[in-house]
Amino acid sequence: MGGDGKVFTLAQVSEHNTPKDCWLIINDKVYDVTKYLKDHPGGDEVLLSAAGKDATDDFEDVGHSDSARDMLDQYYVGEIDISTIPTKTTYKPPNSNQDK
């Protein structure tokens, strides 16, 4: 596995969001999938839509095989500094029980 213990911020990863330079975050690990774009069974647009972002939910929702998960190792470039990823907020509708 590559990476040499490098840690990237979300801002650094987000700079890699083109077909010639495509990085993804999956399970707090950073992957350079540029060379895999043309070979991805779901098409390159799937990867490009998540380029420079945390693609964990997208990756897990598809239900990738063990061999697909093993393939990630060859694209590994480092870890994400999780403190740079904003926390997800849950939408809470305004209180509908207003006093009249």
C-alpha positions, 0 to 999 in steps of 0.5 A, spaced: 500 500 500 502 506 498 501 513 501 507 513 506 503 515 512 501 522 508 495 526 511 491 530 507 485 535 508 479 536 505 481 542 501 487 538 499 483 532 496 477 537 493 483 540 488 483 533 485 476 533 481 477 532 474 478 527 469 486 528 469 486 528 476 481 524 480 481 523 488 476 520 492 475 519 500 472 512 502 472 510 509 477 516 511 482 513 506 484 517 500 485 514 493 487 517 486 482 513 482 485 517 475 487 511 472 481 507 473 476 512 470 476 508 464 475 501 467 470 503 472 464 498 470 459 503 472 462 509 468 467 514 469 461 519 471 460 515 477 467 517 480 467 524 477 461 526 481 464 524 487 471 527 485 474 531 491 469 529 496 467 523 501 465 518 497 464 513 502 456 513 502 456 512 495 461 507 495 457 503 501 450 504 498 452 500 491 455 494 495 462 493 492 464 486 492 470 484 496 475 484 490 473 491 488 474 493 495 481 489 495 482 493 488 482 500 492 489 498 495 493 500 489 490 507 488 491 509 496 495 515 497 494 517 504 489 518 510 484 524 510 484 529 516 477 527 519 477 534 523 477 537 516 471 534 514 464 538 516 460 534 521 453 532 517 447 535 520 440 532 520 434 537 518 430 538 523 423 542 521 421 548 524 416 547 530 409 547 527 406 547 534 406 555 534 402 559 539 396 562 536 
